[in-house]
Amino acid sequence: MSRRIVRWTRRATLRLDQIGDHILKDSPGAAGRVIARIVSAVDKLCEQPGMGRSGRIKGTRELVFADIPCIVAYRVTTSAVEVVTVMHGAQRWPDKL
């Protein structure tokens, strides 16, 4: 089977930017590291799309980080990993994505 591609939704890229901007206010160096950590982990989903847990919302999976308080919600298709959103672990989850 060929390698899946990663597709980021508009919502996911917006949320990633918001998270980076929020961290940037207090720690510019940490902002870059957190964003790089998230993007690197998402890139690994191309090879191992099942590494995240089953999502709270039907049809999604969640990539949870032990070292940062963020969760990436994504969907897997035969050809792609679609990043739906990135959320802070303390945020209230929506009913649907």
C-alpha positions as a printed Julia matrix, in Angstrom:
97×3 Matrix{Float64}:
   0.0    0.0    0.0
   1.3    3.46  -0.83
   2.07   6.05   1.79
  -0.86   8.24   2.82
  -0.58  11.99   2.48
  -1.37  14.47   5.24
  -4.11  17.01   4.63
  -4.62  19.8    7.14
  -8.09  21.36   7.24
  -8.41  25.12   7.43
  -9.64  24.73  11.02
  -6.58  22.66  11.96
  -4.08  25.13  10.52
  -5.9   28.03  12.18
  -5.86  26.25  15.55
  -2.17  25.38  15.17
  -1.41  29.05  14.45
  -3.49  30.14  17.47
  -1.67  27.73  19.75
   1.69  28.95  18.47
   0.69  32.61  18.9
  -0.51  31.97  22.45
   2.74  30.28  23.48
   4.79  32.92  21.64
   3.57  35.61  24.04
   5.4   33.95  26.94
   8.12  31.9   25.3
   9.15  32.36  21.66
  11.5   29.38  21.76
   8.88  27.09  23.21
   6.34  28.11  20.57
   8.58  26.86  17.78
   9.34  23.63  19.61
   5.67  22.87  20.31
   4.61  23.51  16.71
   7.51  21.42  15.39
   6.6   18.6   17.8
   2.99  18.55  16.6
   3.89  18.68  12.9
   6.53  15.96  13.29
   4.09  13.64  15.07
   1.4   14.25  12.45
   3.89  13.4    9.69
   4.43  10.0   11.34
   0.71   9.28  10.97
   1.31   8.72   7.24
   3.12   5.5    8.1
   1.22   4.59  11.28
  -2.28   6.09  11.06
  -3.57   3.86  13.85
  -1.11   5.1   16.46
  -3.66   7.54  17.91
  -6.49   6.43  20.16
 -10.1    6.11  19.06
 -11.63   9.57  18.97
 -14.43  10.93  21.09
 -16.24  11.84  17.9
 -17.26   9.0   15.59
 -14.92   8.46  12.67
 -11.98  10.25  14.24
  -8.8    9.31  16.02
  -6.83  11.39  18.52
  -3.09  11.82  18.76
  -2.27  12.59  22.39
   1.08  13.97  23.51
   2.7   13.09  26.83
   4.93  16.18  26.79
   2.56  18.92  25.61
  -1.11  19.52  26.48
  -2.39  19.25  22.92
  -4.5   16.69  21.08
  -4.7   16.3   17.31
  -8.03  15.02  15.99
  -7.76  13.3   12.62
  -9.54  11.02  10.17
  -7.96   8.23   8.14
  -8.93   7.41   4.57
  -7.32   4.97   2.16
  -5.18   7.74   0.68
  -4.83  10.39   3.38
  -4.66  11.38   7.0
  -6.89  14.43   7.41
  -6.02  16.6   10.39
  -9.37  17.97  11.53
  -8.29  20.16  14.45
  -5.68  20.68  17.15
  -6.99  21.35  20.64
  -5.61  22.06  24.07
  -6.34  19.1   26.32
  -8.34  21.26  28.75
 -10.7   22.57  26.07
 -14.27  21.36  25.85
 -14.64  19.14  22.81
 -17.28  19.98  20.23
 -20.12  17.54  19.56
 -18.94  17.11  15.99
 -15.99  18.05  13.82
